[in-house]
Amino acid sequence: MFENHRIFKTKLAERNLIVETGKFAGLANGSCMVRYGDTVVNVAVTASKSPREGVDFFPLSVDFEERLYAVGKIPGSFSKREGKPSEKAILASRVIDRPIRPLFPKDMRNDVAVVCTVMSVDEDCSPEITAMIGTSIALSISDIPWDGPISGVFVGLVDGEIVINPTKEQRENSKLSLTVASTEDLIPMIEAGAYEISDETMYNAILKAHETNKEVIKFINEIKSEIGKPKFSYESSNPTEEMFEAVKNYVEEDVKVALFTNDKTVRDENLLPIYEKVHAKFDEIYPEETKLLDDCMYMLQKKIVRRWLIDEEKRVDGRKMDEIRPLNAEVGLLPRVHGSGMFTRGQTQVLTTLTLGPVSDRQLLDGIDSEEYKRYMHHYNFPSYSVGETRPSRGPGRREIGHGALAEKALVPVIPPVEEFPYAIRLVSEVLSSNGSTSQGSVCGSTLALMDGGVPIKSPVAGISCGLITDGDRWKTMVDIQGLEDFFGDMDFKVAGTHKGITAIQMDLKIHGLTKEMIKEALEKTHKARIYILDEVMAKAIKEPRENLSEYAPKVFTMSVAVDKIRDVIGAGGKVVQKLCADYDVKIDIEEDGKIFVMGVDVNKCRRALEVIKTIVTDPQVGNTYIGKVVRIMDFGAFIEFSPGKEGLCHISQIDKRRINKVTDVLSEGQEVNVKIIEIDNKGRINLSMKDLDQNIFKN
């Protein structure tokens, strides 16, 4: 039935990699079912027959679709269907998008869609890597123009050894989480999270990943040579050389003058009359192609900026190639939040706020990953006003989610463990102004906010980006790229880390890839810049975390109880724990292992609630003292509840050292008193005394 069905096999990191084609998704331009271990991903790629009208970019979409049946789960939503993509799915889509996008023709405007459907998950074999390899195969054998193939691998560092595609157990003990995608000769994508890894170790891990990728690319090329289709021709969107030269000759000098400023707003204002001048001159000459005149202006600006950088080492704002824009760091800007920090780099400004909450406020994850909760969350907002534009907010897009995840990844290694700091932690980075490198600004601002809030982070973290310009075999890098250099340049190489080492990397490219020399230079330059930011800017704003939390931050106290005592603390239907929360204005979280968290703004109330819990889980003993509440008054004494569900009798003779005639002369129902157990009879009845204890602490 399936005449074109083919199966191809190889090994990757000592595990089987099996590719099936010609059997599934036969109407797509290219498709394959990839099995790595027991992880199975179906990849289908399609392209429109004609270009999309009215777009000035290549319309590529990549979707990494998680199916919960792949891990034997039923979705937790009301509809019991998978909903919108999880953040991890969006991040996986971005990781696949970044290395394949530069390999498409830059002048193609046909829609291209890549859909990776995860159908089975083996926790030892990454579905993201499987999907990336499958995407490369599907595009390579399709008729869609694409200059691949690529391959991708995951790299760990376990017991000091670099490991390719580590198993789940190895990942749990790894100090490195690195994804590298590459062509046979170049590296177009690096994504990393690390526990303060040295530049040298990171560099060696990248090179080892590239060597492994070469083996997979050889396998893909064999598949392509056997079943690959001829690539279709497409309609180029570029203006003619004649049109571009005409515009260039007319306004090149004007554009040079307009571009050379360190103020993005001034630059935009300078360019507006030049656009009008071009249209006034050429609209009649090219009546059918007036939209392409703006493309000519874009190409001219790009050409000027690139020529300045590579020929003259001249930047549009007058900086040297390794010079960082003016920097500023501030903390404590917002009075009622738990911590705040603002980092400004040139016209890029990011304000980050810290919120602390109970551990139960951690994020519940519903995806194909084995991780169920996330205690530390980082969110990033990029409003239109930050770039001087006017458009309504529609929630975070893929870019915002990606930038938030990068900052989160950069700070995870320095966040104290829950045993040392029993809080859920949320950071929100608000981009107030953007002229490039906002993601790294959010890393710096977040470190400031954490320290301002008194979170005992292991070390401060700073981030910086490195750009690249290439011209044939010539290339040059520059530190701290601003928006225009990112827009017209070839690379945005973002590195975050501490004094000790790297904690995160994200690399975006517009060319086919980097050489080893380019990667090494980028690591060296970002290392030097990172140390400068930490020592000369951030440390002057705040050198170390504050000793105390904000007065508005909740305070957390912890204790552990025997597992069989948990039900006593909770009580029937939750009555005991609910009453404790109401009486002492606290929130109480109880975990299955017996760990109890008591949280509230008032420290004394938290401690009182903790003391009550101790009385609940501790058997009464003669000599123990408690704070009790009078629940019933009799002629002969008062019954006092000294712990939820536990009460004893304080005889009238034990209420005061002096003789009293009536109990009500001293006590009333609901009154709090100090009591001591003086006797537990053979029937378990408890007798209490107030006589020798100070009762003045309860008087106003």
MARTORDO-543922 format. One record per residue (C-alpha): z negated, x, y; residue in one letter. Coordinates in steps of 0.02 Angstrom, whole numbers, plus 50000, padded with zeros to 5 digits. Example, Ala and Ser with C-alpha at 12.3 -4.5 7.8 and 13.67 -1.06 7.14 Angstrom:
496105061549775A/496435068449947S/
This chain:
500005000050000M/499585014150120F/501125025150107E/500585037050245N/498795038750186H/498245056950191R/496585065650161I/496165082750233F/494605092750188K/493685107950254T/491915114550276K/490925115250437L/489215123550436A/489225122450245E/489485103650247R/491025093750199N/492175088050339L/493425075150275I/494795067150379V/495785051750326E/497365046350417T/498685033050387G/497465020350315K/496445013950462F/496925007250635A/498785008850604G/499335000850768L/498495013950877A/499495028550946N/498395039750841G/496875036950731S/495795044750598C/494225041450499M/493125056950501V/491705059650379R/490475073850408Y/489155073650273G/488765055150267D/489125052350451T/490715042150472V/491625039050636V/493265029850661N/494265036250811V/495765027150885A/496755032551038V/498015021951132T/499095023851287A/499995011451397S/501885012051396K/502005013251586S/500915020651725P/499585010251809R/500095004951984E/499095010052136G/497995023652061V/497915041752117D/497015048251962F/497285049451776F/496525033251702P/495645039551546L/494225029851463S/493135036351321V/491955024651230D/490685030351101F/490205014251014E/488575013950919E/488455001350778R/486674998550721L/487254994450545Y/487645013150537A/485765016250521V/485305000150433G/484624991150587K/484874973450652I/484984973250843P/483374967850929G/484234957151061S/484214938151063F/486054937251012S/485804950150873K/487374959050931R/487554976251006E/487464974551194G/487984986551330K/488065004951280P/486405014051271S/486135028851385E/486385040551237K/488045032251198A/488595034351379I/488085052651375L/489045055151213A/490585047351293S/490425059351439R/490235074451324V/491865069651237I/492765065251399D/492415081651488R/493315093751370P/494825082651334I/495195076851512R/495825093751581P/497085094851438L/498065079351491F/499505081351616P/498775080251790K/500245069851854D/500165056551716M/499555039151765R/499725030051599N/498095022451540D/497345031651392V/495885024551293A/494845033651163V/493685023051056V/492465031450937C/491565018950825T/490055025750732V/490025017250562M/488785027550463S/487485040350515V/486805055050416D/485375061950522E/485855079650472D/487635077650539C/487855073450723S/488935057950756P/489345064850929E/490105080750857I/490995070650722T/491725059250857A/492275074050964M/493195082050819I/493945065250773G/494535062650952T/495395079450950S/496265075350786I/496805057850841A/497535064451005L/498365079250919S/499295068650791I/499725054750916S/501245053751030D/500145054851185I/500475070451291P/498965081751270W/498775100651265D/497455101651127G/496695103151004P/494865106451042I/493345107250931S/491505105050966G/489905110650880V/488055108550909F/486975124250918V/485115126450889G/483895140950900L/482695140450754V/481415154350728D/482445165450842G/484055162650743E/485615154150812I/486075139550698V/487715129750700I/487525110850678N/485675111550632P/484945098250517T/483705085450581K/482245096050523E/482965111350608Q/483285101750770R/481465096450776E/480955114850778N/482375121050887S/482125128451061K/483945125151104L/485055109751107S/486795116251149L/488485107751133T/490035118551156V/491825112051155A/493265124351159S/495105127051131T/495675141751027E/495535153651175D/494475145251309L/492875135351331I/493055119251435P/491355111251406M/489545117051390I/488055105251385E/486315112051351A/484475108451353G/483315123051314A/481505128451312Y/481675142651438E/483015152251345I/483595169051416S/485355170751489D/485805183151352E/485265171551210T/486205157051289M/487765167651309Y/487705173451128N/487475155451067A/488995149851167I/490065163751093L/489505159750915K/489945141550943A/491675146651003H/491975156950847E/491535141950737T/492645130650842N/494135142050810K/493985138550624E/493985119750651V/495465121050772I/496455130150638K/496095115450521F/496635102750654I/498245112350688N/498665111350503E/498455092450508I/499515091450667K/500915101850591S/501015090050442E/500885072750521I/500915075050710G/502105063850810K/503255069950950P/502465067351121K/503195053551230F/503905057151403S/503055049651556Y/503435046351737E/502695059751849S/501645053751997S/501865069652099N/502845069652262P/504435079852264T/504385098052316E/505475093552464E/504235080552528M/502745092052506F/503585106652597E/504075095152741A/502275089352764V/501605106952741K/502735114452872N/502315100452994Y/500395100452990V/499775115552893E/498995124153043E/498195107853101D/497415105352930V/496715123052927K/495825120153091V/495165103153033A/494475109852869L/493505124652937F/491785117052972T/490115115552882N/489955097052929D/490765084752809K/490795070752939T/491655081653068V/492915087352939R/493345069452893D/493515064753076E/494625079853109N/495795074952967L/496045056653017L/497255059753163P/498235071953055I/498515058452923Y/499105046753062E/500245060353130K/501035062952957V/501355044452931H/502085042553106A/503305056553069K/503785053152887F/503595034452853D/505375031352911E/506045046452819I/505235041252653Y/505095022152668P/504925019552479E/503665033452454E/502425031952597T/500955031952476K/501465049152416L/501205056152591L/499325055152564D/499585064552401D/500495078052499C/499015079352617M/497835080852470Y/498915094452392M/499005103652557L/497105103652582Q/496865109452403K/498135123452426K/497315129452588I/495535129352519V/496045138152359R/497065151452451R/495615154952568W/494415157152423L/495455167952308I/496425178152436D/495165180052578E/493475175252499E/493365163052643K/492405146752625R/492665131452732V/490915132652805D/491015151352838G/489795156552700R/489995171952590K/490435168852408M/488635171352349D/487785163552500E/486765147652479I/486765133952610R/485195131652718P/483785125352608L/482215115252640N/480835108352528A/479485095652572E/478125086452477V/476995071552508G/478225061652612L/477745044452546L/475915039552563P/475675026952423R/476765033752283V/475965044952152H/476975060052207G/478525063852311S/479655078452351G/481245080652451M/482485094752430F/483855097852557T/485325109552532R/486525109152679G/487055090952696Q/486445086752520T/484745078352521Q/483775071252373V/482085062452382L/481185060652215T/479655049752181T/478415050852039L/477595035951952T/476255038051820L/475825024351696G/474975021351529P/475795028851377V/476265011051324S/477475010651473D/478595022951380R/480385017351353Q/480815008951188L/482485015251122L/483615004151016D/485025015050954G/485685025050807I/484595039950849D/482965042850755S/482015044050920E/481085027750952E/480195030751117Y/480415040951275K/478835045051372R/479665054651514Y/481065045551607M/482165051751748H/483285040151847H/484565044951979Y/485295033652114N/486845037652214F/487095024352350P/488735023252446S/487915027752612Y/487515045052543S/489355049452564V/489635038952720G/490505024752627E/490235005952630T/490164996752465R/488884985652378P/487734992852246S/488154987652069R/486854997251970G/487015014451893P/488705019851827G/489095033251699R/488985046951829R/487245041551886E/486635040351706I/487365057551668G/486565065851820H/484885057751783G/484965063851604A/485375081551661L/483855082351775A/482795074751638E/483405087651514K/483025101651639A/481205096151659L/480755090951480V/480255108751430P/478925109951566V/478185092351549I/476425093451473P/476215085551301P/475375068551289V/473815076551214E/473575086351376E/474215073251498F/474125055651423P/475335046951541Y/477065039551540A/478045048251678I/479485041251780R/480445050751912L/481735042452024V/482915053352126S/483655044652277E/485185053652345V/485045051152533L/486515062252579S/487825070552471S/488955085352501N/488965092452326G/487685097652195S/486565082352204T/486105083752020S/485345100852050Q/484535094652209G/483695081252103S/483035094751984V/482205103752130C/481575087752212G/480865081852046S/479895097952020T/479155095852195L/478675077652159A/477835082251994L/476805095952075M/476385084852224D/475765071652102G/474635083952011G/475605083951847V/475145100551764P/476915106251728I/477125122651636K/478245130651769S/479285125251920P/481125121851884V/482585124452004A/484445121051986G/486015128252064I/487895126752035S/489265139652024C/491095136152064G/492725144252012L/494465146652081I/495885152951971T/497655158652005D/498525164751850G/497505179551788D/496515180651950R/494875171451970W/493335171252081K/491665162452072T/490595156052214M/488775150252217V/488165133352280D/489805123952295I/489895109852419Q/490885093852395G/492585100452452L/492465115852341E/491995104852194D/493425092952235F/494765106252252F/494005119552138G/494125122151951D/492315121851895M/490575115151925D/489415125851819F/487655118751841K/486155128651778V/484325123951791A/482845134151738G/481185142751772T/480775160951807H/480705163451620K/482355155751568G/483635141851563I/483125123851532T/484805114851556A/486665117951580I/488085106151618Q/489845112351647M/491305102051714D/493055109451717L/494755104651784K/495675118751695I/495915121951509H/494345132451493G/493335147951535L/493425165651469T/491895175051410K/491885185151570E/491865169451679M/490385162351583I/489415178451595K/489675179951782E/489205161751811A/487575164251715L/487155179951813E/487485172051983K/486545156051947T/485055166051881H/484915175852042K/485095160252150A/483845150452046R/482485163652069I/482815163952256Y/482605145052270I/480985145352168L/480185159652265D/480845157952441E/480985139152461V/480035128452336M/478495139652322A/478275138852511K/478195119852504A/476995119252356I/476555133952245K/475725124952099E/475245107252046P/473865099152146R/472155099552063E/471915080752072N/473035065652048L/473425054252194S/472045041852235E/473335028152199Y/473795034952027A/472915027251878P/471655038251788K/471745039951600V/470335043551478F/470615045751292T/469575045051135M/469905043750950S/469085031750829V/469165029550642A/470675019150590V/469565006150506D/468665003450673K/470244998750768I/470064980350722R/468294980150794D/468934986550962V/470344973850963I/469294959250902G/469874942750829A/471484937750916G/471264952351036G/469744944451119K/468694960251128V/470004971651204V/470594958051323Q/468824955251385K/468584973851412L/470184974551515C/469634959651621A/467824965451644D/468244983151697Y/469974980951775D/470774993251654V/472224993951534K/471854999151356I/473145005551232D/472705008151050I/473845017850933E/473945016550745E/473105033350717D/471545027750810G/471935035950977K/471345025151122I/471925026651303F/470905018551443V/471795018051611M/471285011751782G/471205016551964V/469285016251972D/468605031151875V/466855023651853N/467555007651777K/468635017851658C/467125027651600R/466095011951579R/467455004051471A/467515019951369L/465635019351342E/465765001451283V/467105006051158I/465975019751092K/464615006951062T/465844996050968I/466375009650846V/464655017650826T/463325009850715D/461705006050810P/460305018750785Q/458515019450843V/458395029451003G/460165025351065N/460265018851243T/461545006451309Y/462044996451461I/461814978551405G/462034961051474K/460744947251462V/461524932951364V/460044921451326R/458294919951395I/456854913451290M/454994911351327D/454594926651219F/455974938151282G/457834940051311A/459314942651197F/460394956551266I/462174960551212E/462264979551213F/464004980151136S/465354966851110P/464744956350964G/463104966050950K/461474960051026E/459614962951008G/457964955551066L/456994963051208C/455244955851190H/454334950751350I/453144965251320S/454584977651322Q/455384971751484I/454264980651609D/452814992751608K/451784980251704R/451264963751626R/452424949251669I/452074930751646N/453834924151634K/455454932651578V/456384924151719T/455304933151845D/456284949051802V/457874944051712L/459284931551730S/460774927651620E/462264938951652G/461184952851724Q/461584970851670E/460134981751614V/459804998151526N/459094996051351V/458535007151207K/458465002751023I/456665004550966I/456784996250795E/458024990050666I/457114979750534D/457584978150352N/458624962750391K/459654972250520G/458844963750670R/458774974850822I/457334976150943N/457634983151116L/456574990151257S/456844991751444M/455134999051490K/455475017551495D/457225016651571L/457755017151753D/458394999851803Q/458665003751987N/460475008651958I/460914990151944F/460164985352111K/461294983452262N/
